[in-house]
Amino acid sequence: MSKINTQWHPAFCSALRLELSQNKNDLHFQSEYGINTKPILIDLLIIKKLPNILIQNEIGKIFKGHNILEYKSPQDSLNIDVFFKAIAYASLYKANASTVDGIKANDITISLIREQKPQKLLNQLSKAGLHIQKTGKGIYSIQNIFFFAIQIIVSKELDKEEHVWLTSLTKSLDMNSAQKLVLKMEHLTEKDEKEFADSILQVVMKENKNLFQKAKGVASMCEALKELMAPELKQAKQEAQNKGRQEGIQEGMQAGIHMLANTILRLRNGDSEEMILASGVDKSTLALALTLK
């Protein structure tokens, strides 16, 4: 049986929405944004609704009007070709504006996100004459490059207190980080934020099964997880009940059809109505059989 790949990108998009939740009314998010008639998709496009909005989260300090984000899951590489592909995406996005120069090149930013630090890529960029400035923990600004403002975000180096959502997207989550994630989820009140957090938790639990098995032994974690997973468990139970009802209805219909056919055959063979009723056939089935025989 082939292994089902984990869908990291939807969880990443959810993580970014939660990271930037303080400005969620100021930003427009578009996952897998198409930039051509052919299927070329940007992982996440974030558009500022107003130019003078200040983004609270440090990941978004670089943001301008149009912000392209490309995410690499733990098993994917962030190399020089990915770097130039992101620039190509930004160029296509700019060129496909509804009017000539309708989107200014200096109003576009590129953010490349990966858990591990792409040291080889950073070395190559440095050798090519680009200045790399570390503007925060895990945030590297690429300067002296053609038009676009670019940053590389190394999620493993981000402050785990400030970036619970993004730093949770890992195959090597520790118990302390798992507890922080669950605690953070418990404090969410908005429906959309709870749904985003749930998509993150699903991926994290799948990729850190052993950790969450151990978490069952931690009373606070166990109870919190039960509460967080309650809607999913309720839905699964309801679906199972509905499936059971449907199967029961189908079985009942098949049994009813079989009884009707057998009753018609008995009438044709000369059995009396009294004999048929005495054998357990209900009156409505007998009445229908009498009209069909």
N, C-alpha and C positions, 0 to 999 in steps of 0.2 A: 504494500500500500504506500503510495507516494505521500510525503510529508506536506502538510498544508502550510504555506509560508505565512508568517505573521505580517499583518497589514500595519506597518509602522506609520505610514504617511498620514492616514486619518487621525491617528493618535497625536502625531506631531501638530497637525492643524488645530486640533482641540487644545493642545498644550499652549500654542501661541495665542489662541483666543483667551485662554485663562491668564497667561502671563500679562497680556495687554488689556485685561478686563477693566482696569481703571479708566481706560479710554475707549471702551467698546462702542460708545455712542458717537465717537469722533472718527471711527474707522470703518471702512467697508471691506469685508473679507471675502475673497473668492478662491476656493480650493480648486486645484487642477484647472487653472485658467488657460483656455486655448488661445494661441497667438497666431494661428494661421489656419487656412482652410484644411490643411492636413493635421493629423493629431499630434501637435507639439504642445505639451502641457506644462505650465509652470506649477510647481507644487502648491504654492500659496502666493496670491497677490493681495496686498493690503493697500488700500487707497485712503489717504487722509481726506476727510470731507471738507475741512477748512485748512488753509495753509498755515495759520498761526497757532494751531493746536500744539501744545507741548506734551510729548509722550512721557508718562511717569516711569515706566519700566526702562532700565538702562539698555535693554536690547533694542528698543525703539528710538533711542536718542538720535540715531543716524537718519531716521525716517524723513522723507520729503513727501512730495505728492503721490508718487507711485513707487511701491516697494515690492520687489521680487524676492521671494524666499525659496531656497532650494535646500531640501533636507536629505541627508544621507543616513540610512539606518545603520545599526552597529556592524552589519556585515558588508556594507558598501564602502567603496573607496572614494575619498575626496582628493582627486589628483589634478594635474595641470589641464587635462582635457575637460574635466568637469568645470573647472574654473572658466575656461574659454567658452564652454557651452552656455554657462550662465550669462556671460557677456553677450553671446549671440542671441540668447533669449531676450535680454534687455533691449538689444538693437532691433530685433524683430518687433517687439512690443512697441517701441518708439515709432518705428517705420509704419506700423499698421494703425496709427491714429486716424481719426475720421477726416482730419484736414492736414495739409502740409505743415510740418513742425508743430502740430497741435499738442504734442507732448514734448516738452523740452528735455533734452538729454540730461541737463543738470538738475532735473526734477525727479530723477529715477535713482533708486538705490538697489543694491544687491546684497543679500545676506545669505551666506553659505553656512549650514549648521551640521555639525557632526559631533559624536560623543568623544572620539579620540582626536588628539591634536595632529593635523596633517603636516608634520614637520618637513617632509620632503617637499611638499608644495610650497611651504613658506620659504624654504631654502632656495628653491628655484626662482620664486618671485623676487627675493632679495638679490640674487645674482643678476637678475634681469634689470636691476636698477630701481626697483620699487621699494618705497619706504614702508616698513611694517611697524605700526605703533600699537602697543598694548594699551587700550583705553579703559580697561577694567578687567576684573578676573574672568578669564576665558573669552575676552572680546579683543580681536585683532583687526585694526583698521588698515586697509591697503591703500596707500596714498601714491600720488604721482602717476595715476593711471588715466587712460582715455575717458573723459567725460563722467563716467558713473562713480558714485561713492560706493565703496565695497567694504564689507566687513566679514570676517570669518569668526564664527562662534563655536567654541569648544565646550560643549555642554558639561563635560566631566570636570572642567575647571571653574564653572560658574558657582556662585555662592548658593549652597543648598537651601539656606533659609529663605533667600530672596527668589529662588527659581525652582521651587518644589516640582512644578509640572514638567518642565523641560529636563531637569536632572533625573527624573524618575524613568525616563525612556532609556532603559538600559537592561542588559541581561545579567548584570551583577549588582542588583540592588541589595543594600544591607538592611538589617532589621530597623535600625534607627531611622533611615530614610523612608522605609515602608510605613513606619508609625507616623512620620510627619505627613506623608501623603494622605493616609487615612484620616488623620486629624484635620488636615486642610479640607478634605472633602466633606467632613461632618459639618463644617462651618458655612458651607455654601447654601444659599437660600434661593437663588434664581434658577428657574427650571432649565434654561439653556446651559447654564454653567454646570449644573448637576449632570446633564447629558454629556457635555464635553469631558468632564472628570470621569464619568463612567467609561467612556471609550478608552481613556488612558488606563484606568484600572484593569480593564479586560486584557489589554496587551501586556501590561506589567505582570499580572498574575499568570498569564500563559507562559511568559518568558522567565519567570522566577518561581516556578512551581514548588521547589524544595523550600524556599524561604517562607512561602505562604502556608505550606504544610506545618512548618515550625511555628508560624504565627498563631495556629490554632491552640497552641499551648499557652499563649499569652492572653490572659483573660480579657484585658481591655481591647486588644486587637481583634480577638474572636468575636466579641459582642459588637464592636464597631463594624466589622466586615459583614456580619449577619444583618445589621440594620441597613448598611449601604446596599447590600445585594437583595434586600427584601422585595423591591419592585420586580427585579428580574425573576426571582424565585416564584413570586405570585403569578407573574405572566406565564412562566413555564408550567406552573401547576394548572392554570386556567386553560392553556393550550392543550395540555394532556387530558383534562376533563372534557374539553370540547371534542377532542379526537375520540375519546372513549364514547361520548354521546353519539357522535356521528357513526362510529363503528357499530354501536348498539342499535341505532336506527336502521342501518343497512342490514344487520343480521335479522332484525325484526321483520323488515320488508321481505327478505328472502324466505324467512320461516312462514310468513303470511301467504306469500305466493305459492309456496310448496303445499300448504294446507288447502288453499283454494283449488289448486290443480288436483289434489288427491280427492277432495270433496266432489268435484265435477265427475271424476272417474268413478267414484262409488255410486253416484246417482245414475250414471249411465249403465252401471252394472246391476242396478235394481235395488240397491240398499234404500230402505225407507228413511224418511226425514227423522223419525223418532230414533232409529238406530244411530244415525249420524250425530244427532245432538247428544245422545247418551255416551258417545265415544269421546266427547270433549270439544267438538267443533262448536264455535259460537254462532248465534243466530244470524249475525250480519254476514259472516262468511257463507253460511248456508243459503241465505237469501240471494247473495251475489252469484253463488254457484248455480242456483235454480234458474237465474236469468241467462247464464252463459252456457249451460250444458247443451 
